[in-house]
């Protein structure tokens, strides 16, 4: 119940305050969102498998976002930001789909 209340509160706060992302950070926001989704789906999978650990989830969430952002930043500095961004999205996408498949198998026994 707490996650649902937190989600609703976050949506309401976002609508009320209209947060903006500084222009310097805007290229990294989509990568950060995909990295965060990877951690969330991994957490849901771990919960369904009965091995969820809240500390590990928080560390994984923060580390995924930071590492993905650093990789894209380094790519920008080396002049290959687009290629590394695509690579990060592909790798995280594969992980997300793997976790979703495991969640589906667990929920639907299929």
N, CA, C and O atoms as a GROMACS GRO file, in nm:
protein
  440
    1UNK      N    1   0.082  -0.119   0.000
    1UNK     CA    2   0.000   0.000   0.000
    1UNK      C    3   0.087   0.126   0.000
    1UNK      O    4   0.052   0.226  -0.063
    2UNK      N    5   0.199   0.121   0.071
    2UNK     CA    6   0.287   0.237   0.078
    2UNK      C    7   0.341   0.275  -0.060
    2UNK      O    8   0.344   0.394  -0.091
    3UNK      N    9   0.384   0.180  -0.144
    3UNK     CA   10   0.432   0.219  -0.277
    3UNK      C   11   0.325   0.290  -0.362
    3UNK      O   12   0.356   0.383  -0.436
    4UNK      N   13   0.200   0.246  -0.350
    4UNK     CA   14   0.092   0.309  -0.426
    4UNK      C   15   0.070   0.452  -0.378
    4UNK      O   16   0.053   0.543  -0.460
    5UNK      N   17   0.069   0.471  -0.248
    5UNK     CA   18   0.053   0.606  -0.192
    5UNK      C   19   0.170   0.695  -0.233
    5UNK      O   20   0.150   0.812  -0.268
    6UNK      N   21   0.291   0.640  -0.230
    6UNK     CA   22   0.409   0.718  -0.271
    6UNK      C   23   0.402   0.755  -0.418
    6UNK      O   24   0.439   0.866  -0.455
    7UNK      N   25   0.357   0.663  -0.503
    7UNK     CA   26   0.343   0.692  -0.645
    7UNK      C   27   0.241   0.802  -0.669
    7UNK      O   28   0.267   0.895  -0.746
    8UNK      N   29   0.127   0.793  -0.603
    8UNK     CA   30   0.024   0.897  -0.618
    8UNK      C   31   0.076   1.032  -0.568
    8UNK      O   32   0.055   1.134  -0.633
    9UNK      N   33   0.144   1.031  -0.454
    9UNK     CA   34   0.200   1.156  -0.400
    9UNK      C   35   0.303   1.215  -0.496
    9UNK      O   36   0.306   1.337  -0.515
   10UNK      N   37   0.386   1.131  -0.557
   10UNK     CA   38   0.486   1.179  -0.652
   10UNK      C   39   0.423   1.240  -0.775
   10UNK      O   40   0.468   1.344  -0.824
   11UNK      N   41   0.319   1.177  -0.826
   11UNK     CA   42   0.250   1.231  -0.944
   11UNK      C   43   0.185   1.365  -0.910
   11UNK      O   44   0.196   1.460  -0.988
   12UNK      N   45   0.119   1.373  -0.795
   12UNK     CA   46   0.054   1.499  -0.755
   12UNK      C   47   0.158   1.609  -0.736
   12UNK      O   48   0.138   1.722  -0.781
   13UNK      N   49   0.270   1.578  -0.669
   13UNK     CA   50   0.374   1.679  -0.650
   13UNK      C   51   0.432   1.724  -0.784
   13UNK      O   52   0.462   1.842  -0.802
   14UNK      N   53   0.449   1.631  -0.877
   14UNK     CA   54   0.499   1.668  -1.009
   14UNK      C   55   0.405   1.759  -1.084
   14UNK      O   56   0.449   1.850  -1.153
   15UNK      N   57   0.275   1.734  -1.071
   15UNK     CA   58   0.176   1.819  -1.138
   15UNK      C   59   0.170   1.957  -1.074
   15UNK      O   60   0.156   2.057  -1.144
   16UNK      N   61   0.179   1.962  -0.943
   16UNK     CA   62   0.168   2.090  -0.872
   16UNK      C   63   0.291   2.177  -0.892
   16UNK      O   64   0.278   2.296  -0.918
   17UNK      N   65   0.411   2.119  -0.880
   17UNK     CA   66   0.534   2.199  -0.880
   17UNK      C   67   0.601   2.211  -1.017
   17UNK      O   68   0.691   2.294  -1.032
   18UNK      N   69   0.562   2.133  -1.116
   18UNK     CA   70   0.620   2.139  -1.251
   18UNK      C   71   0.774   2.144  -1.245
   18UNK      O   72   0.833   2.245  -1.285
   19UNK      N   73   0.838   2.038  -1.196
   19UNK     CA   74   0.985   2.042  -1.187
   19UNK      C   75   1.048   2.047  -1.326
   19UNK      O   76   0.995   1.991  -1.422
   20UNK      N   77   1.161   2.113  -1.334
   20UNK     CA   78   1.234   2.121  -1.459
   20UNK      C   79   1.372   2.058  -1.440
   20UNK      O   80   1.430   2.060  -1.331
   21UNK      N   81   1.422   2.004  -1.547
   21UNK     CA   82   1.556   1.944  -1.546
   21UNK      C   83   1.652   2.045  -1.607
   21UNK      O   84   1.623   2.098  -1.714
   22UNK      N   85   1.764   2.073  -1.542
   22UNK     CA   86   1.860   2.166  -1.601
   22UNK      C   87   1.904   2.118  -1.740
   22UNK      O   88   1.921   1.998  -1.761
   23UNK      N   89   1.922   2.210  -1.832
   23UNK     CA   90   1.959   2.171  -1.970
   23UNK      C   91   2.083   2.082  -1.977
   23UNK      O   92   2.092   1.996  -2.066
   24UNK      N   93   2.177   2.101  -1.887
   24UNK     CA   94   2.299   2.020  -1.890
   24UNK      C   95   2.271   1.873  -1.857
   24UNK      O   96   2.346   1.784  -1.899
   25UNK      N   97   2.165   1.847  -1.781
   25UNK     CA   98   2.133   1.711  -1.741
   25UNK      C   99   2.029   1.644  -1.830
   25UNK      O  100   2.005   1.524  -1.817
   26UNK      N  101   1.966   1.718  -1.919
   26UNK     CA  102   1.859   1.663  -2.002
   26UNK      C  103   1.900   1.545  -2.088
   26UNK      O  104   1.818   1.454  -2.105
   27UNK      N  105   2.021   1.540  -2.143
   27UNK     CA  106   2.057   1.421  -2.223
   27UNK      C  107   2.067   1.293  -2.140
   27UNK      O  108   2.057   1.183  -2.194
   28UNK      N  109   2.085   1.306  -2.010
   28UNK     CA  110   2.105   1.191  -1.924
   28UNK      C  111   1.975   1.140  -1.860
   28UNK      O  112   1.972   1.029  -1.807
   29UNK      N  113   1.870   1.220  -1.864
   29UNK     CA  114   1.744   1.182  -1.799
   29UNK      C  115   1.684   1.055  -1.858
   29UNK      O  116   1.644   0.968  -1.782
   30UNK      N  117   1.674   1.041  -1.991
   30UNK     CA  118   1.616   0.916  -2.042
   30UNK      C  119   1.695   0.792  -2.002
   30UNK      O  120   1.636   0.688  -1.973
   31UNK      N  121   1.826   0.803  -2.000
   31UNK     CA  122   1.910   0.689  -1.960
   31UNK      C  123   1.888   0.659  -1.812
   31UNK      O  124   1.881   0.542  -1.773
   32UNK      N  125   1.876   0.762  -1.730
   32UNK     CA  126   1.852   0.742  -1.587
   32UNK      C  127   1.717   0.675  -1.564
   32UNK      O  128   1.704   0.590  -1.476
   33UNK      N  129   1.617   0.713  -1.641
   33UNK     CA  130   1.484   0.652  -1.626
   33UNK      C  131   1.489   0.505  -1.664
   33UNK      O  132   1.431   0.422  -1.593
   34UNK      N  133   1.556   0.470  -1.773
   34UNK     CA  134   1.566   0.330  -1.814
   34UNK      C  135   1.644   0.250  -1.709
   34UNK      O  136   1.607   0.137  -1.678
   35UNK      N  137   1.749   0.308  -1.654
   35UNK     CA  138   1.827   0.240  -1.550
   35UNK      C  139   1.742   0.220  -1.424
   35UNK      O  140   1.749   0.116  -1.360
   36UNK      N  141   1.661   0.320  -1.390
   36UNK     CA  142   1.574   0.308  -1.273
   36UNK      C  143   1.468   0.200  -1.297
   36UNK      O  144   1.436   0.123  -1.206
   37UNK      N  145   1.413   0.194  -1.418
   37UNK     CA  146   1.315   0.090  -1.450
   37UNK      C  147   1.376  -0.049  -1.439
   37UNK      O  148   1.310  -0.142  -1.394
   38UNK      N  149   1.501  -0.062  -1.480
   38UNK     CA  150   1.570  -0.190  -1.466
   38UNK      C  151   1.575  -0.232  -1.320
   38UNK      O  152   1.548  -0.348  -1.287
   39UNK      N  153   1.609  -0.140  -1.232
   39UNK     CA  154   1.616  -0.171  -1.088
   39UNK      C  155   1.478  -0.204  -1.033
   39UNK      O  156   1.464  -0.295  -0.951
   40UNK      N  157   1.376  -0.132  -1.077
   40UNK     CA  158   1.240  -0.156  -1.028
   40UNK      C  159   1.192  -0.295  -1.070
   40UNK      O  160   1.141  -0.371  -0.987
   41UNK      N  161   1.209  -0.330  -1.198
   41UNK     CA  162   1.165  -0.461  -1.242
   41UNK      C  163   1.247  -0.572  -1.176
   41UNK      O  164   1.195  -0.680  -1.148
   42UNK      N  165   1.375  -0.546  -1.153
   42UNK     CA  166   1.456  -0.643  -1.080
   42UNK      C  167   1.406  -0.661  -0.937
   42UNK      O  168   1.407  -0.772  -0.884
   43UNK      N  169   1.364  -0.551  -0.875
   43UNK     CA  170   1.309  -0.559  -0.740
   43UNK      C  171   1.178  -0.635  -0.734
   43UNK      O  172   1.154  -0.713  -0.642
   44UNK      N  173   1.092  -0.612  -0.834
   44UNK     CA  174   0.964  -0.686  -0.839
   44UNK      C  175   0.992  -0.835  -0.857
   44UNK      O  176   0.929  -0.919  -0.793
   45UNK      N  177   1.086  -0.867  -0.946
   45UNK     CA  178   1.121  -1.008  -0.968
   45UNK      C  179   1.175  -1.070  -0.839
   45UNK      O  180   1.137  -1.182  -0.804
   46UNK      N  181   1.263  -0.999  -0.770
   46UNK     CA  182   1.318  -1.051  -0.646
   46UNK      C  183   1.209  -1.071  -0.541
   46UNK      O  184   1.212  -1.169  -0.466
   47UNK      N  185   1.113  -0.980  -0.535
   47UNK     CA  186   1.003  -0.992  -0.439
   47UNK      C  187   0.921  -1.117  -0.469
   47UNK      O  188   0.885  -1.192  -0.378
   48UNK      N  189   0.891  -1.139  -0.597
   48UNK     CA  190   0.813  -1.258  -0.635
   48UNK      C  191   0.892  -1.387  -0.612
   48UNK      O  192   0.833  -1.491  -0.583
   49UNK      N  193   1.024  -1.380  -0.625
   49UNK     CA  194   1.108  -1.498  -0.599
   49UNK      C  195   1.136  -1.518  -0.450
   49UNK      O  196   1.194  -1.620  -0.411
   50UNK      N  197   1.093  -1.423  -0.368
   50UNK     CA  198   1.112  -1.434  -0.224
   50UNK      C  199   1.251  -1.401  -0.176
   50UNK      O  200   1.290  -1.442  -0.067
   51UNK      N  201   1.328  -1.326  -0.256
   51UNK     CA  202   1.466  -1.292  -0.217
   51UNK      C  203   1.489  -1.142  -0.213
   51UNK      O  204   1.603  -1.096  -0.220
   52UNK      N  205   1.382  -1.064  -0.201
   52UNK     CA  206   1.394  -0.919  -0.202
   52UNK      C  207   1.463  -0.869  -0.076
   52UNK      O  208   1.434  -0.914   0.034
   53UNK      N  209   1.556  -0.776  -0.094
   53UNK     CA  210   1.625  -0.711   0.017
   53UNK      C  211   1.620  -0.561  -0.009
   53UNK      O  212   1.670  -0.513  -0.110
   54UNK      N  213   1.558  -0.488   0.083
   54UNK     CA  214   1.538  -0.345   0.059
   54UNK      C  215   1.669  -0.268   0.046
   54UNK      O  216   1.678  -0.176  -0.035
   55UNK      N  217   1.770  -0.303   0.123
   55UNK     CA  218   1.899  -0.233   0.114
   55UNK      C  219   1.964  -0.259  -0.023
   55UNK      O  220   2.016  -0.167  -0.086
   56UNK      N  221   1.959  -0.383  -0.066
   56UNK     CA  222   2.015  -0.417  -0.196
   56UNK      C  223   1.939  -0.344  -0.308
   56UNK      O  224   2.000  -0.300  -0.405
   57UNK      N  225   1.808  -0.331  -0.294
   57UNK     CA  226   1.729  -0.262  -0.395
   57UNK      C  227   1.770  -0.115  -0.404
   57UNK      O  228   1.789  -0.063  -0.514
   58UNK      N  229   1.782  -0.048  -0.291
   58UNK     CA  230   1.819   0.094  -0.291
   58UNK      C  231   1.958   0.113  -0.352
   58UNK      O  232   1.978   0.202  -0.434
   59UNK      N  233   2.052   0.029  -0.311
   59UNK     CA  234   2.187   0.039  -0.366
   59UNK      C  235   2.186   0.011  -0.516
   59UNK      O  236   2.253   0.081  -0.593
   60UNK      N  237   2.112  -0.090  -0.559
   60UNK     CA  238   2.102  -0.123  -0.701
   60UNK      C  239   2.039  -0.009  -0.779
   60UNK      O  240   2.087   0.025  -0.887
   61UNK      N  241   1.934   0.050  -0.726
   61UNK     CA  242   1.865   0.160  -0.792
   61UNK      C  243   1.961   0.278  -0.814
   61UNK      O  244   1.973   0.328  -0.926
   62UNK      N  245   2.027   0.320  -0.708
   62UNK     CA  246   2.119   0.434  -0.717
   62UNK      C  247   2.238   0.401  -0.806
   62UNK      O  248   2.279   0.483  -0.889
   63UNK      N  249   2.295   0.283  -0.789
   63UNK     CA  250   2.412   0.245  -0.868
   63UNK      C  251   2.378   0.235  -1.016
   63UNK      O  252   2.455   0.280  -1.100
   64UNK      N  253   2.262   0.176  -1.050
   64UNK     CA  254   2.222   0.166  -1.191
   64UNK      C  255   2.214   0.304  -1.255
   64UNK      O  256   2.266   0.326  -1.364
   65UNK      N  257   2.148   0.396  -1.187
   65UNK     CA  258   2.131   0.531  -1.241
   65UNK      C  259   2.266   0.600  -1.256
   65UNK      O  260   2.293   0.661  -1.360
   66UNK      N  261   2.349   0.592  -1.154
   66UNK     CA  262   2.479   0.659  -1.160
   66UNK      C  263   2.572   0.599  -1.264
   66UNK      O  264   2.635   0.672  -1.340
   67UNK      N  265   2.580   0.467  -1.270
   67UNK     CA  266   2.670   0.403  -1.366
   67UNK      C  267   2.624   0.431  -1.509
   67UNK      O  268   2.706   0.462  -1.596
   68UNK      N  269   2.494   0.421  -1.534
   68UNK     CA  270   2.444   0.451  -1.668
   68UNK      C  271   2.473   0.596  -1.706
   68UNK      O  272   2.514   0.624  -1.819
   69UNK      N  273   2.453   0.688  -1.613
   69UNK     CA  274   2.482   0.829  -1.639
   69UNK      C  275   2.630   0.853  -1.664
   69UNK      O  276   2.666   0.929  -1.754
   70UNK      N  277   2.716   0.789  -1.587
   70UNK     CA  278   2.861   0.806  -1.605
   70UNK      C  279   2.906   0.750  -1.740
   70UNK      O  280   2.989   0.810  -1.807
   71UNK      N  281   2.851   0.636  -1.779
   71UNK     CA  282   2.888   0.578  -1.909
   71UNK      C  283   2.850   0.672  -2.022
   71UNK      O  284   2.928   0.695  -2.114
   72UNK      N  285   2.729   0.728  -2.015
   72UNK     CA  286   2.686   0.820  -2.121
   72UNK      C  287   2.768   0.949  -2.116
   72UNK      O  288   2.802   1.003  -2.222
   73UNK      N  289   2.800   0.998  -1.997
   73UNK     CA  290   2.884   1.118  -1.985
   73UNK      C  291   3.021   1.094  -2.047
   73UNK      O  292   3.071   1.176  -2.123
   74UNK      N  293   3.082   0.980  -2.014
   74UNK     CA  294   3.213   0.948  -2.073
   74UNK      C  295   3.203   0.936  -2.225
   74UNK      O  296   3.294   0.979  -2.297
   75UNK      N  297   3.095   0.879  -2.273
   75UNK     CA  298   3.074   0.872  -2.417
   75UNK      C  299   3.065   1.009  -2.480
   75UNK      O  300   3.119   1.032  -2.588
   76UNK      N  301   2.997   1.102  -2.412
   76UNK     CA  302   2.989   1.239  -2.462
   76UNK      C  303   3.127   1.303  -2.465
   76UNK      O  304   3.160   1.375  -2.560
   77UNK      N  305   3.207   1.279  -2.364
   77UNK     CA  306   3.340   1.336  -2.358
   77UNK      C  307   3.432   1.278  -2.466
   77UNK      O  308   3.521   1.346  -2.516
   78UNK      N  309   3.409   1.153  -2.501
   78UNK     CA  310   3.490   1.088  -2.605
   78UNK      C  311   3.435   1.109  -2.745
   78UNK      O  312   3.498   1.071  -2.843
   79UNK      N  313   3.317   1.170  -2.754
   79UNK     CA  314   3.258   1.196  -2.884
   79UNK      C  315   3.176   1.081  -2.940
   79UNK      O  316   3.142   1.080  -3.059
   80UNK      N  317   3.145   0.984  -2.856
   80UNK     CA  318   3.065   0.869  -2.900
   80UNK      C  319   2.943   0.852  -2.809
   80UNK      O  320   2.900   0.740  -2.781
   81UNK      N  321   2.888   0.963  -2.764
   81UNK     CA  322   2.777   0.960  -2.669
   81UNK      C  323   2.655   0.888  -2.720
   81UNK      O  324   2.591   0.813  -2.646
   82UNK      N  325   2.622   0.908  -2.848
   82UNK     CA  326   2.505   0.842  -2.905
   82UNK      C  327   2.519   0.691  -2.907
   82UNK      O  328   2.424   0.618  -2.877
   83UNK      N  329   2.638   0.644  -2.944
   83UNK     CA  330   2.661   0.501  -2.950
   83UNK      C  331   2.657   0.437  -2.811
   83UNK      O  332   2.598   0.331  -2.792
   84UNK      N  333   2.719   0.504  -2.713
   84UNK     CA  334   2.717   0.448  -2.578
   84UNK      C  335   2.577   0.457  -2.518
   84UNK      O  336   2.537   0.368  -2.442
   85UNK      N  337   2.503   0.562  -2.549
   85UNK     CA  338   2.364   0.572  -2.502
   85UNK      C  339   2.283   0.455  -2.555
   85UNK      O  340   2.207   0.392  -2.482
   86UNK      N  341   2.300   0.428  -2.683
   86UNK     CA  342   2.228   0.316  -2.744
   86UNK      C  343   2.269   0.184  -2.680
   86UNK      O  344   2.184   0.099  -2.653
   87UNK      N  345   2.397   0.168  -2.654
   87UNK     CA  346   2.446   0.046  -2.589
   87UNK      C  347   2.387   0.028  -2.450
   87UNK      O  348   2.347  -0.082  -2.414
   88UNK      N  349   2.382   0.136  -2.373
   88UNK     CA  350   2.326   0.130  -2.238
   88UNK      C  351   2.178   0.093  -2.244
   88UNK      O  352   2.131   0.010  -2.167
   89UNK      N  353   2.104   0.156  -2.336
   89UNK     CA  354   1.961   0.127  -2.348
   89UNK      C  355   1.939  -0.018  -2.391
   89UNK      O  356   1.847  -0.084  -2.341
   90UNK      N  357   2.020  -0.068  -2.482
   90UNK     CA  358   2.005  -0.207  -2.526
   90UNK      C  359   2.032  -0.303  -2.411
   90UNK      O  360   1.953  -0.395  -2.388
   91UNK      N  361   2.140  -0.283  -2.339
   91UNK     CA  362   2.174  -0.372  -2.228
   91UNK      C  363   2.066  -0.368  -2.120
   91UNK      O  364   2.021  -0.472  -2.072
   92UNK      N  365   2.025  -0.248  -2.082
   92UNK     CA  366   1.921  -0.237  -1.979
   92UNK      C  367   1.788  -0.290  -2.030
   92UNK      O  368   1.710  -0.348  -1.954
   93UNK      N  369   1.761  -0.269  -2.158
   93UNK     CA  370   1.637  -0.322  -2.217
   93UNK      C  371   1.633  -0.473  -2.212
   93UNK      O  372   1.529  -0.531  -2.180
   94UNK      N  373   1.744  -0.537  -2.242
   94UNK     CA  374   1.750  -0.683  -2.234
   94UNK      C  375   1.726  -0.729  -2.091
   94UNK      O  376   1.653  -0.826  -2.068
   95UNK      N  377   1.785  -0.660  -1.996
   95UNK     CA  378   1.764  -0.696  -1.855
   95UNK      C  379   1.619  -0.675  -1.814
   95UNK      O  380   1.562  -0.758  -1.743
   96UNK      N  381   1.559  -0.564  -1.858
   96UNK     CA  382   1.419  -0.536  -1.825
   96UNK      C  383   1.329  -0.646  -1.882
   96UNK      O  384   1.243  -0.699  -1.812
   97UNK      N  385   1.348  -0.681  -2.010
   97UNK     CA  386   1.265  -0.784  -2.070
   97UNK      C  387   1.287  -0.919  -2.003
   97UNK      O  388   1.192  -0.997  -1.990
   98UNK      N  389   1.408  -0.949  -1.961
   98UNK     CA  390   1.434  -1.073  -1.888
   98UNK      C  391   1.359  -1.076  -1.756
   98UNK      O  392   1.300  -1.178  -1.719
   99UNK      N  393   1.361  -0.963  -1.685
   99UNK     CA  394   1.288  -0.956  -1.558
   99UNK      C  395   1.138  -0.963  -1.580
   99UNK      O  396   1.068  -1.029  -1.503
  100UNK      N  397   1.088  -0.897  -1.684
  100UNK     CA  398   0.944  -0.901  -1.712
  100UNK      C  399   0.902  -1.044  -1.749
  100UNK      O  400   0.795  -1.089  -1.709
  101UNK      N  401   0.986  -1.113  -1.824
  101UNK     CA  402   0.954  -1.253  -1.859
  101UNK      C  403   0.949  -1.339  -1.733
  101UNK      O  404   0.861  -1.424  -1.720
  102UNK      N  405   1.042  -1.319  -1.640
  102UNK     CA  406   1.041  -1.396  -1.515
  102UNK      C  407   0.918  -1.361  -1.431
  102UNK      O  408   0.859  -1.449  -1.369
  103UNK      N  409   0.881  -1.234  -1.430
  103UNK     CA  410   0.761  -1.193  -1.356
  103UNK      C  411   0.637  -1.258  -1.418
  103UNK      O  412   0.550  -1.308  -1.348
  104UNK      N  413   0.630  -1.256  -1.551
  104UNK     CA  414   0.518  -1.317  -1.621
  104UNK      C  415   0.509  -1.466  -1.590
  104UNK      O  416   0.401  -1.518  -1.563
  105UNK      N  417   0.623  -1.536  -1.595
  105UNK     CA  418   0.624  -1.678  -1.565
  105UNK      C  419   0.577  -1.705  -1.423
  105UNK      O  420   0.505  -1.801  -1.397
  106UNK      N  421   0.618  -1.618  -1.331
  106UNK     CA  422   0.580  -1.637  -1.192
  106UNK      C  423   0.430  -1.612  -1.171
  106UNK      O  424   0.363  -1.687  -1.101
  107UNK      N  425   0.379  -1.506  -1.233
  107UNK     CA  426   0.238  -1.470  -1.212
  107UNK      C  427   0.142  -1.562  -1.286
  107UNK      O  428   0.038  -1.600  -1.232
  108UNK      N  429   0.176  -1.598  -1.408
  108UNK     CA  430   0.084  -1.675  -1.490
  108UNK      C  431   0.124  -1.821  -1.504
  108UNK      O  432   0.055  -1.898  -1.571
  109UNK      N  433   0.232  -1.861  -1.441
  109UNK     CA  434   0.282  -1.998  -1.450
  109UNK      C  435   0.298  -2.043  -1.594
  109UNK      O  436   0.273  -2.158  -1.629
  110UNK      N  437   0.341  -1.947  -1.678
  110UNK     CA  438   0.358  -1.979  -1.821
  110UNK      C  439   0.493  -1.932  -1.870
  110UNK      O  440   0.525  -1.950  -1.988
   0.00000   0.00000   0.00000
